[in-house]
């Protein structure tokens, strides 16, 4: 569970509810089932009309995933550099067979991109060939990810529009009944405006923030994958571990960089290969 996301969401909802409770003694005026149906139902249906069913369903799954812990945000980039550097030493000492032994089932489950790239190195592809394959893999994955977050962002744009639609429906009903009791106009107007309220809340507290968070997470994964891609290319080109360190550290904040002399646990490497 992403505690920060959950607490921020609860805090935002609590702020809105709290402001209502402190500003009026009739908080139930903000509860209207037809308005909920118009805004939430209309927004959801528009998503399924605009996108294929798999993409639309994936958008709702992604919104729930935003509240889960994201491992790529917690894994320091320094660790990714260190792993590639350690593999560089292993290849120096034991060749590609040593790298093949590092591609374990847990690695395939935890980081399929890295495991796939390591397989390419073991197979004997050149650095250029590996870069072409992995860049294409990253581009297609990014396209799938952005399509889903784009659907969430579109819902954020549609929700206020359905809020206005609900308001128009309420105004039409109110105006058609103006020949009746004038005292009923005020409450009827309040109900008409509730749909706009719901539309803004759905857009600005739910859809747009969650899509923005997931895009930020995907950016972090893309950065991690770029580190791994460059590292795998350098391994295929048989570059020295110290060169790999210096090249990959260019992706990392200076204060968080991996340093062989300080951070490498040489006991995890078979033999005593030199940089």
N, C-alpha and C positions, 0 to 999 in steps of 0.2 A: 504494500500500500504506500502510495506517495503521500506522506503525512502533510507536506507543505501544500500540495494541491487541495487535499481534503479540507485542511484548516482554512485555507483562503476561500474556498467555495462556501463553507459554513459561515465564515465571517462575513462574506458579501451578502449571503441570504439573510443572516442575522441583522445586518445593518439595515436592510430594506424593511424587514419585519419590525425591527425595533423602532424605526422612524415612523412607521404606520401606527404602531401601538401608542407611541407617545404623542402623536399629532391628532388622534381622533378617538372618540369613545364608540365608534361604529366600524371596527376593523373588518367586519363581515361584508362591508360595502365593496371590499376589494376581491371578494370571492364570487365568481360568476361562471357556472359550468358551461353555458353556451359559448362564452368568450374563450374558455380553455379549449373547447372543441375546435373553434374556428382557427385559433392561432397555432396550437400544437398539431392538430389534425391536418390543417392545411399545409403547414411547413413540412410535415413528414410526407404527405402525399406528393407534394411538389418534388421532393428529393427523389422519390421512387419514379416519378414521371421523367425527371431530368436525366437520371442515370440508370444503368442496368441494375437489376435487382441485387446482384452480388456486390456491386460497388456501393449501393445505397445501404445495404445491410452492414457492409464493412465500415461505413461511416459511423454508424451507431456503436458498433463494437469498439472502434477506435476512440470514441468519446468516453466509453467506460475504461478503456486501457489507459487513458490520461490520468486516472486516479490510482494506477498501479505503479509500483516502483520500476524505474527504467534502468537496466543494468549498465547501459553504455554511459549514463550520466554519472554513475558511481565509480566506474573503473577509470583510474588515472591514465592519461595518455602515456605517461612515463612508463607504465607497466607494459604497454604495447611495444614501445621502443625496446625495452629490456628483453622482451621475449624474442624479438627478431635478432637482436645482438647475440643473445645466447644461442640461437639457431645458427648464427654465423660461425661461432666457435665450434659447434657440433659438426657442421659441414667441413670446416678446416680439418678436424681430427678424424672424422669417420665417413666423410663423403655424404652422398645423397641417401645412403642407407640409414645413416644416423638421423637425418631429417624425417625419413619415412617412419621411423620408430616414434617420433614425436606426434604424429598424426593419429591420436587415439580417438576412440569412440566418444569419450566425454568432450574432447575438443570439437568434434564434428557436431555434437548437439549444442554446445555452448556458442560456437563461432563458426558456422558453416562456411561463411565467406573466406575466412582465413584458412580453414581446412581444405577448401576447394583450391585456393591459390597455392597452398603448399603441395597439393597433389600435382599441380601443373609444373612446379619446380622439380619435383621428383621424377616426373615423366621425361623431363629434359627439354622443355620448351625454352626458347631464348627469352631474354628480358623483354624485348620488343613484343614478342608474341603474347607473353603473359600480360603485359600492360594493355594490349588491345582487347584481350578476352575479358579481363577483370573490369576495365573501364566500361565495356559494353554491358557487363553484368550490373555494374553500379548504376548506369544510366537507366536501364529498364526497371530496376527496383525503385529508383527515385521517381520514375514516372508513375508507377503504381501507388507509391506512398502519397505523392502530391495530388493524384486524382481523388483519393479518399479524403484528404484534408481539404481539398477544394470543394468537395461535396458538403463538408461541415461548414465551411466558410460561406457557401451559397445559402445554406439554411439560415445562417446568421443574417444574411441580406434579405431573405424571404420573410422571416418572422415579423419584422416591423411592418412590412407590406400587408401581411394578413391581419396585423393589429389595426391598421387603418381600414382594411376591408370590414372588419368587425365593427369598428366605430361607425362607418357609413351605414351598415345594416341597422345598427342601433338608432342612428339619427333618422333614418327613413321611417322606422317604426314609430319613433317619438313624434315626428312631424305629422304622421298620418293620424295620430291620436290627439293632436293639439286642440281639437274641438271639444275634448272632454275637460277634465279637471286640470286647470293650469298649475295647481300645486304639485302635480305628478311630473312636471317637466324636469325639475331639478334632479330627482332620483333617477329618472330615465336617462338623463344626460350623463350622470355619473356612471351608470352601467355601460353606456355606449363607449365611454373613454377607457373602461377597464381593459378592453381588448388591446388598445395601443400600449397600455402599461405592460400587459403580458408579452406583447411582441418585443418591446425594448428589453425586458428582463431576459427572455429566451435568447435574444441575439447577443446582448452585451455581458451577460453573466455566465452563459453556458456555451453557445456555439463558437463565437469568435475567440474567446479566451482558450478554449480547449483545442481548437484548430491551431492557434498560434503556439501553444505549448508543444503539440505534437510535431509541428514544423521545426521548432527549436531542437527537439529530440532527434529528428531525422537529420538535421544539420550536424549534430554531434556524432551520430553514427557515420555519416559521410566523411567527416574528418578522420575518425578512427579508421575507416576503410581505406582512405587515402594513405595513411601512415603504413598500414599493412601492405597495400599495393606496392608502394615504393620500396618497402622492405623486401618483399618477395622478389621484385625485379633485381634488387641489389644482390640477393642471395643467388639468383639464377646467373648473375654476372660474376659471381665469386669475388665480390668485393670484401675487403677486410672488415672485421667486426668494428674496428674503431672508425673506419670511414662510414659504415652503416650508422653508427651512433651519431656522428656529426651531421650526416644527411637527414636522418629522421628527427633529430632534435630541432631542426628548423621549423617543425610543425608545432612545437611545444613551447609554452611560456618559459622564459629563461630560468625563472626560479624553480620550475618543476621538471627541468630536463634530467634525462638519465645519464649518469656518468659511470663508465666501466670501472674505474678505479675505486669508486665509492659504493656503487650499488650492485655490482655483479656478484652473485654468489657462485664462485668458481667451483664449489663443491658439487654443484648440480651438472657440471660439464665433465664428460669423460676425458681424461688426459689433461695436458697443460698447453693447449694451443696458444700461440702468441698473437697479439693484435697486429 
